[in-house]
């Protein structure tokens, strides 16, 4: 049992040509779609590059501002350190002067205390001698002049 297929070669070529036309049309549509997608991608890439450049410019400007601010802060810190050092030196000088003045006052007070001790001893000894003399005179141990 053999199957016989009879077709005209012309009909086969027409069908084959139609299929090739459909494939070519589908291919062109897909190619057009792909080209439009590529155009959109290129536009997006260009926009991203512009955005990237703007961001880099902003970052650079911000870095410059930060550097300027850091420099100003360092200068202010240096000036403050100098002021603190000069104030500390002035305070040390004042403390030394007060310490010397206090030391002199302590020495003067020490001399006064020594003098008052000497005077108090002298007064005490005189008082004791006077009391003993009065007591001796009262007892008649010493004659009247």
Buried (B, 14 or more C-beta within 10 A) or exposed (E): EEEEEEEEEEEEEEEEEEEEEEEEEEEEEEEEEEEEEEEEEEEEEEEEEEEEEEEEEEEEEEEEEEEEEEEEEEEEEEEEEEEEEEEEEEEEEEEEEEEEEEEEEEEEEEEEEEEEEEEEEEEEEEEEEEEEEEEEEEEEEEEEE
